Amino acid sequence: MQPGQMAYDRGITVFSPDGRLFQVEYAREAVKKGTTTIGLKFKDGVILVVDKRVSSKLVEPRSIEKIYDIDDYIGCATSGLVADARILVDEARKTAQIHKVNYGENITVELLVKKICDYKQNYTQYGGVRPFGTALLMAGVDDLGIHLFETDPSGALVAYKATCIGSGRPVVMDIFEKEFKDKMTFEAAAKLGLKALGVAIEETPTANSVEVGIVEKDKKFRRLSEAEISKIIEKDKKLKGPSEAETSKAVSKT
């Protein structure tokens, strides 16, 4: 960075001459270095798939949480700074509960996402604070339909049919552009999500290395157990048949 840009680099409230807020851009970089987090719509709901591989065999995998339930029919997945994500999740839960107490009904997904993005945007506009170094994928079902939103550290939000945040985004989005289809079944969406994650992390996902959450029409948001994830992975393997390595071995024996 050039010396003349340092003043704009230090201040969150100061625009650079070319109209950039460097601190917000650095927060986006923190998200890009986060874990690969995927969201896909299917016919009756939304599925979230997150890489939760552990860096050490001494870590308890169950202590790593990347998918959170916000309300009965809303959940989210995070990528970026874990502590920042936890604060935003708590704020989202509080906002949803206040709405339920005041109006006697569940908050709509879009309204909740907008309120969280307003909260994030506040931290880009005042001195003495820093932006949240995390992005959220918010998934939910309400009377208006099925929703999947991506939020940005700047407070921006975009609705998607399928998207990804984190380090594997370019690879995953390329796969989705080619293979995603509207009105997919849950099985097809789960298969595509796990396939894209596997390509992004360059290894085959296992039941204890991924976290999966789903929300469907008239069903509450929930996280799948390891047994349920294992069934999806095993079913996909059976549909594919023997691997290329197994096939080559069989040919060499004959």
C-alpha positions in Angstrom: 0.0 0.0 0.0 1.3 3.5 -0.8 2.1 5.8 2.1 -0.6 8.3 1.0 -3.3 5.6 1.5 -2.4 4.8 5.1 -4.7 7.5 6.5 -7.7 6.0 4.7 -6.5 2.5 5.8 -6.7 3.3 9.5 -10.1 5.1 9.7 -13.3 3.1 9.3 -15.2 6.4 8.6 -12.9 7.8 6.0 -13.3 7.1 2.3 -10.3 6.8 0.1 -10.2 9.2 -2.9 -11.5 6.3 -5.1 -14.5 5.8 -2.8 -13.3 2.7 -0.9 -13.5 1.8 2.8 -10.4 -0.3 3.4 -11.5 -1.7 6.8 -14.7 -3.1 5.2 -12.6 -4.7 2.4 -10.3 -6.2 5.0 -13.4 -7.7 6.8 -14.4 -9.3 3.5 -10.9 -10.8 3.2 -11.5 -12.4 6.7 -14.6 -14.0 5.3 -12.7 -15.3 2.2 -10.3 -17.1 4.5 -13.1 -18.7 6.5 -14.5 -22.2 6.2 -16.4 -23.2 3.1 -20.1 -22.7 3.7 -22.8 -23.7 1.2 -26.5 -23.0 0.9 -28.9 -24.4 -1.7 -32.7 -24.2 -2.3 -34.6 -27.3 -3.1 -38.2 -28.0 -3.9 -39.6 -27.8 -0.4 -36.8 -25.9 1.5 -33.2 -25.0 2.0 -30.1 -27.0 2.9 -27.0 -25.6 4.5 -23.7 -27.6 4.3 -20.5 -26.5 6.2 -17.0 -27.8 6.3 -16.1 -28.4 10.0 -12.9 -30.3 9.8 -10.8 -30.1 12.9 -7.2 -28.9 12.9 -6.1 -31.4 15.7 -7.2 -34.8 16.7 -7.4 -33.5 20.3 -10.3 -31.2 19.4 -13.8 -32.5 20.2 -15.7 -32.2 16.8 -19.0 -31.6 18.6 -17.6 -28.4 20.1 -17.3 -26.8 16.7 -20.6 -25.2 15.7 -21.0 -23.5 12.3 -24.8 -23.8 11.9 -27.3 -22.2 14.3 -31.0 -22.1 14.7 -32.4 -18.6 14.9 -36.2 -19.2 15.1 -38.5 -22.2 14.6 -38.2 -21.8 10.8 -35.0 -19.9 10.4 -31.4 -21.0 10.6 -28.0 -19.7 9.5 -24.5 -20.8 8.7 -21.4 -18.7 9.2 -17.9 -18.2 7.7 -15.2 -15.9 9.1 -14.4 -14.9 12.6 -16.3 -17.3 14.9 -16.7 -14.8 17.8 -18.2 -12.2 15.6 -20.6 -14.7 14.2 -21.7 -15.7 17.7 -22.6 -12.0 18.5 -24.6 -11.7 15.3 -26.5 -15.0 16.0 -27.4 -13.8 19.5 -28.6 -10.5 18.0 -30.7 -12.4 15.4 -32.3 -14.6 18.1 -33.1 -11.6 20.2 -34.6 -9.7 17.3 -36.8 -12.8 16.4 -38.0 -13.2 20.0 -38.9 -9.5 20.4 -40.9 -9.6 17.2 -42.7 -12.7 18.4 -43.6 -11.2 21.8 -44.7 -7.9 20.2 -46.7 -9.3 17.3 -47.6 -12.8 18.3 -46.1 -14.4 15.2 -42.8 -15.5 13.7 -40.7 -12.8 12.0 -40.4 -13.1 8.3 -37.0 -14.2 6.9 -36.4 -11.0 4.9 -37.3 -8.7 7.7 -34.9 -10.5 10.1 -32.1 -10.4 7.6 -32.6 -6.7 6.9 -32.4 -6.0 10.7 -29.2 -7.9 11.1 -27.7 -6.2 8.1 -28.7 -2.8 9.6 -26.9 -3.9 12.8 -23.8 -4.8 10.7 -23.9 -1.6 8.7 -23.8 0.5 12.0 -20.3 -0.9 12.6 -19.1 0.6 9.3 -20.3 4.1 10.0 -18.9 5.2 13.4 -15.4 5.7 14.7 -14.0 3.5 17.5 -15.5 0.3 16.1 -14.6 -2.2 13.4 -16.8 -4.2 10.9 -17.9 -7.7 11.7 -15.4 -10.1 10.1 -18.0 -12.7 9.3 -20.7 -13.4 6.7 -24.0 -15.3 7.2 -26.1 -17.5 5.0 -29.7 -17.1 6.4 -32.1 -19.9 5.4 -35.8 -20.0 6.3 -39.4 -20.6 5.3 -42.3 -18.3 5.9 -45.7 -17.4 4.4 -44.0 -15.6 1.6 -42.0 -18.7 0.5 -38.6 -20.3 0.8 -35.6 -18.0 1.3 -31.8 -18.1 1.2 -29.9 -14.8 1.9 -26.2 -14.0 1.9 -25.1 -11.1 4.2 -21.9 -9.2 3.8 -19.6 -7.5 6.4 -20.7 -4.1 4.9 -24.4 -4.8 5.7 -25.4 -5.7 2.1 -27.7 -8.6 1.5 -28.5 -10.7 -1.6 -31.1 -13.4 -2.1 -29.8 -16.6 -3.9 -31.0 -19.9 -5.2 -27.6 -21.4 -4.4 -24.5 -19.7 -3.0 -21.3 -20.2 -1.1 -19.2 -18.1 1.3 -15.7 -18.8 2.6 -12.4 -20.0 1.0 -14.0 -22.4 -1.5 -16.5 -19.9 -3.0 -15.0 -19.6 -6.5 -14.9 -23.4 -7.0 -18.3 -24.0 -5.6 -20.0 -21.2 -7.5 -18.6 -22.6 -10.7 -20.1 -26.0 -10.0 -23.5 -24.4 -9.1 -23.5 -22.4 -12.3 -23.2 -25.6 -14.3 -25.2 -28.1 -12.3 -27.8 -26.3 -10.1 -31.5 -26.8 -11.2 -34.7 -25.3 -9.9 -37.1 -27.5 -7.9 -34.4 -30.1 -7.0 -35.3 -32.8 -4.6 -33.7 -32.8 -1.2 -31.6 -35.8 -2.1 -30.3 -34.1 -5.3 -29.6 -30.8 -3.4 -27.7 -32.7 -0.7 -25.7 -34.6 -3.2 -24.8 -31.5 -5.2 -23.8 -29.6 -2.0 -21.6 -32.4 -0.7 -20.0 -32.8 -4.1 -19.2 -29.1 -4.4 -17.8 -29.1 -0.8 -15.6 -32.1 -1.6 -14.2 -30.4 -4.7 -13.6 -27.2 -2.7 -11.8 -28.9 0.2 -10.1 -31.5 -2.1 -11.2 -34.5 0.0 -14.3 -36.6 0.4 -16.7 -35.3 3.0 -17.5 -37.6 5.9 -20.2 -37.5 8.5 -18.0 -36.0 11.2 -16.3 -33.5 8.9 -19.4 -31.7 7.7 -22.4 -30.1 9.4 -25.7 -30.0 7.6 -28.9 -28.1 8.5 -32.3 -28.1 6.7 -35.5 -26.2 6.8 -38.6 -27.3 5.0 -42.2 -26.2 4.6 -44.2 -26.8 7.7 -41.1 -28.3 9.4 -38.8 -26.6 11.9 -35.2 -25.9 11.2 -32.9 -28.7 12.3 -29.4 -30.0 12.0 -28.9 -33.5 10.7 -27.3 -36.1 12.9 -24.1 -37.9 11.9 -26.1 -41.0 11.2 -28.4 -39.1 8.8 -25.4 -37.5 7.0 -23.8 -41.0 6.7 -26.9 -42.3 5.0 -26.8 -39.5 2.4 -23.1 -40.1 1.7 -23.5 -43.9 1.5 -26.6 -43.6 -0.8 -24.6 -41.4 -3.1 -21.8 -43.9 -3.2 -24.2 -46.7 -4.2 -25.7 -44.6 -6.9 -22.3 -43.9 -8.4 -21.3 -47.6 -8.3 -17.7 -48.7 -7.9 -15.0 -46.0 -8.0 -12.5 -45.8 -10.8 -9.8 -47.2 -8.6 -11.9 -50.3 -7.8 -12.8 -50.7 -11.4 -9.2 -50.6 -12.6 -8.2 -53.1 -9.9 -10.9 -55.5 -11.1 -9.8 -55.2 -14.7 -6.1 -55.8 -13.8 -7.1 -59.0 -11.9 -8.9 -60.4 -15.0 
